[in-house]
């Protein structure tokens, strides 16, 4: 999954696209092996500015026009926590998937809306809001147990509403310390067993990589490739990345290696 952000303030400057850059980036990502694109118009980094629904919709309309002109058959996921934006993205813009960082917690209408739209739903674990989440990292029974419990509740709500295709995202970097992120990564197989659903991993260039290494997001591609390989080994089905070509090579080497292991 290739990341395209139509925001001025996403944490990695290289992901920010506008105008004709959007279509060019979509073509590049698909050529390099992306199987889907994730389009975001609201930055969820800690401390990011709020964006009104009207502005978020305007950004998405403009961006989808560029993507559909360049790559009409591309599978596009829209990254939003707002039900009205999700509805517009599917019905008006022809998007294919909704990717909700809040798992339905930030908009009480989201789950019912996605069920009505009959599209796949990427359900992520988060606490609070992007502005408050990093003050909500207390997991009395450990981060993995807490994430499994809280995600299970959201999955049950989504499935109970009639959403059939649910992809689970543990939410690396959202209401988790650096240490908790690594514990969750180590325990990824437990999440796969607990949920029995595809697991999406989004760690590309995040602070769990940059803080321990003392680097910036711009320098974090090697670390991203390493953690993506670990994620695949631990059962991830989808890796959400800024750098599709490097990720595709990672996936191909992983698959080749496992072909020999199976022999």
N, C-alpha and C positions, 0 to 999 in steps of 0.2 A: 504494500500500500504506500503510494507516494504522497507526500504532504505538500499541499499548495495553500499558503496562507495569503488572504487578501486583506491583510491588516498592516498598519504602520508600526506595530509594537510587539509582534511575536518575538519570543526570546532569542531565536536564531535569525539573524538578519538575512541570511541566505535563503530563507523560506518565504520571505515577503515578496509578493509579486503584484504587478498592476498592469492594466492595459494589455497590450499585445504580448507582454511577457508571459501572461497566463497561458495562452494557447501554445506558445513556443515551449514552455515548461511541460505542459501536458504531453505534447508530442515527444519530447525528449524522454520523459519518464516512461511512456508506453514503449518507445523504441528500445529503451534499456531493460525492459522486462517487467514494468509495473503491471499488475493484474487489476488494480483499481486505484483510483485517486481519491484523496480525502481533502475536501475543500472547507477551509475554515475562515469565517469572517468576524470572529470574536476571539481575541486573545485570552487564553485562560492562565497565563503565567501569573505568579503572585504579584500583586500590586498593579496589574494592568488596568487601564482606564475602562470604565463601563462604556458599552455601546448600546444605543437604543435599538429596539426591534426594527424600527424603520431604516436605520443606517445599516444594520446587519442584512436586511432584505435587499437593500439597494446594492450593497457590495456583492451579494450572491448573484443577483440578477446580471450584473455586469460581467462577473467572472464566468458564470455558466454560459453566457452568450459566446465568450471567447473559447471556452472549452468545447462546446458543441460545434462551433464553426471549424475548429481544428481537428477534433476527434469525436465525431458524432456517436460512435459506438462505445466510447469509454464508459466503464462502470464508475459512477461517481457517488461517493459517500459525502454527505453534508454534516459537518461537525457543528451541532447546535444543541442547546439545552431547552430551547423554546418551542412549544407545540405549534404555535402559529407559523414560525419560521420553517419548522419541519414540514408542515402541511403545504406551504407555498413552494418549498423546494421540490417536493415530490409531484404535486399536481400541476404547478405552473412551469417549473423549470426542468422537469423530467429527471431529477436525481433518482438514485436507485436504492440508497441505504441511508439510514439516520444513525449518526454517531453521537451519543449523548454522554458527556463527561459526568453527568450527575445521576445517571441511571433512573431518571424520572423524578428526582427529589427536588429539583429547582423549579419545576413547572408541573403542577398536579394534573394537568391535562395531557402531558406528553405520552404516557403509556397508552391511554385510550386512543389518542390520535394515531400513534404508530400502528396500533392494532387495526384501526379503521383503514389505514393506508395500505395494510398488508405488504409491508416491505421488511427486509432484515433490519435488525436493531442491534447496534453495538452498545452494550450496557457497561459502563465503567464505574469503578468504585471511587467515591470521593466523599468527603465530609465537608459540610459548610459550603462556602463559596470560594471562588479563586482568591478573594481578598482575605478570607478568614481561615482557610484550610490548614495553613501551616501552624496554627495554634491548636489544632485538633488531632494531635499525633499520639494521644494516650490510648494504648490498647492493653487493658488490664491482664488479658490472657495471652498476650503476644499478638504481633501484627498479623500473622497468617491466620490464626483462629478468628481474629476480629474481622478480617477481610472476607473470609469464607462465610461467616455468619451474616454479615451485612449484605454481601452480594447475593447470598441465597435468598434473603428476604426480597430483594429487588427482582431477582429472576422469577421467583414464585409469583410476584405481582404482575410481571410482564406476561408470563405464561398463562396466568389465570385470566388475563384480559384478552387472550387470544393471539398474542404474538408468537408465531411459530419458529421463526429463524432468529435465534438469539446468539450473539457473539459476545464473549465475556472479556473485559479488559480490567486487569487488576489495579490499574491506575497508578503506575509508578510515578512518584513525585507529587502525588496529590494526597495531602494529609498524611505524609510519611516522611520520616527523617532519612538521611542517607543510609544509616545503618539498617533501618527497617526496610528500605528498598532492596538491599542486598539479601536480607533474610527472606523476603518474599520471593526474590529471584531463585534462591536456593530451594524454596518450597514449592516452586511452580508445579511439579508433578502432583502435589496434593490438591491443587486447585483443579487440575484436569480431572482427577478422580472424583472430586466432590461435585463437579458440575456436569460432567459428561457432555460438554459443549466446546466448540472451537474457542481457543484462547488467543486474543490479540495482544501483542506486546508493543508498547510505545516508549522506548527509552532513548531514541535517537538524540544524541548531543545534549542530553539532560544533565542537570546539576549533580545527580548521583555519580556521574562520570567526571564532570569537570572539577567538582570540589575536592575529591580525594587526590586528583592528579595535579591540581593547581594550574589548570588550563582554562581557556575560554571555549564556548561552543564552537567557534570557528576551527579550533584545533582538535576537536573530539571525534573525527571520523574513525581513526584506528580503534579507539575505545568502543565506539558504537558497533563496529563490525565484530569486535570480540564479544560484546554482550549479546548481540543478535545470534551469534553462533551458539553461545551458552543457552539462550532462550530456545532455540530450535532443538537442541539436545534434550532439553527438559520438557519438550512437548508443545511448544508454541505452534499455532497453525498459521498465523498472520504476523508479519513484522511491519510496523508502521514507521516509515523512514523518510529522511530528507534526501538521502543519496541512494537513488534506486540502483544505479549501475553497480556500486560496491555491494549493496545488499543482495542483488541477483547473483553476483559471483559467490558470495557467502552461501547462499541457498544451494547453488549448483555444486559447490565443493562438498557441502554437507550431504547432499543426496548421493554424490559419487562415492563418498566415504562409506555411507551406510549400505550402498550396493555391495561393496567388498566385505563389509562386516557380515552381512546376511549370507554371503557365500561361505 
